[in-house]
């Protein structure tokens, strides 16, 4: 699996920050974000369980442009 790097959060130090990649082979977005606090997690659990192997992460709104770019890349890959 090779990931195509899209962007890191521009307002962080570049080492430990939210990041977005695209796995073109699997046609998936891969995101690194901050773990959520217990109150946020409890709120998310109101819509259903979080299965083993899944996690809720928080990404800043300033990453929307990068997420859109990742979606565009993933969508173009799916057309091939």
Residue pairs with C-beta under 8 A, 6 or more apart in sequence:
1 23
1 25
1 26
2 23
2 24
2 25
3 21
3 22
3 23
3 30
4 21
4 22
4 23
4 24
4 73
5 19
5 21
6 19
6 20
6 21
6 22
6 66
6 69
6 70
6 73
7 19
7 20
7 63
7 65
7 66
7 69
7 70
8 14
8 17
8 18
8 19
9 17
9 18
9 19
9 59
9 60
9 62
9 63
10 62
11 60
11 62
12 18
17 32
18 31
18 32
18 33
18 34
18 57
18 59
18 60
18 63
19 31
19 32
20 29
20 30
20 31
20 32
20 59
20 63
20 66
20 67
20 69
20 70
21 29
21 30
21 31
21 70
22 28
22 29
22 30
22 70
22 73
22 74
22 77
23 29
23 30
24 73
24 74
24 77
27 74
27 77
27 78
28 74
29 67
29 70
29 71
29 74
31 57
31 59
31 67
32 57
33 57
33 58
33 59
34 57
34 58
34 59
35 55
35 57
35 58
36 44
36 56
36 57
36 58
40 56
40 58
41 50
41 56
44 50
44 56
50 56
59 67
